């Protein structure tokens, strides 16, 4: 068997193709989750800070009375 035939045989095999696809897909989902969580946590912290400022200012008491 020549080297060219061995290379052709190797390239024709599809045994590991599904595994590689699964790994690439899973890693893409994980990366997207990490980046979306980072952005979401920044927005959540900003909203918490604004809420804290509003409650500390006493403006809510003026709305009730």
C-alpha positions in Angstrom: 0.0 0.0 0.0 1.5 3.3 -1.0 1.4 6.5 1.1 -1.1 8.1 -1.2 -3.5 5.2 -0.8 -3.1 5.3 2.9 -3.8 9.1 3.0 -6.9 8.6 0.8 -8.1 5.8 3.1 -7.6 8.0 6.1 -9.5 10.9 4.6 -12.3 8.6 3.6 -13.0 7.5 7.2 -15.7 9.3 9.0 -15.6 7.6 12.4 -14.5 10.7 14.3 -16.3 13.3 12.3 -19.4 13.2 14.6 -17.3 13.5 17.7 -15.5 16.6 16.3 -18.8 18.2 15.3 -20.2 17.6 18.7 -17.1 19.1 20.4 -17.2 22.2 18.2 -20.9 22.7 18.7 -20.7 22.2 22.5 -17.7 24.6 22.9 -19.6 27.2 20.8 -22.6 26.9 23.1 -20.4 27.2 26.2 -18.5 30.3 24.9 -21.8 32.0 24.0 -23.1 31.3 27.5 -20.1 32.7 29.1 -20.2 35.9 27.1 -24.0 36.4 27.5 -23.6 35.9 31.3 -20.9 38.5 31.4 -23.1 41.1 29.7 -26.1 40.1 31.8 -24.3 40.4 35.1 -23.2 44.0 34.2 -26.7 45.0 33.4 -28.0 43.4 36.6 -25.4 45.2 38.7 -26.3 48.6 37.1 -30.0 48.0 37.8 -29.2 47.0 41.4 -27.2 50.2 41.9 -29.9 52.4 40.5 -32.5 50.7 42.7 -30.3 51.2 45.7 -29.8 54.9 44.9 -33.5 55.4 44.5 -34.4 53.7 47.7 -31.7 55.5 49.6 -32.8 58.9 48.3 -36.2 58.6 50.1 -38.1 59.4 46.9 -40.3 56.4 47.6 -41.6 58.0 50.9 -42.7 61.1 49.0 -44.7 58.9 46.6 -46.5 57.1 49.4 -47.6 60.2 51.4 
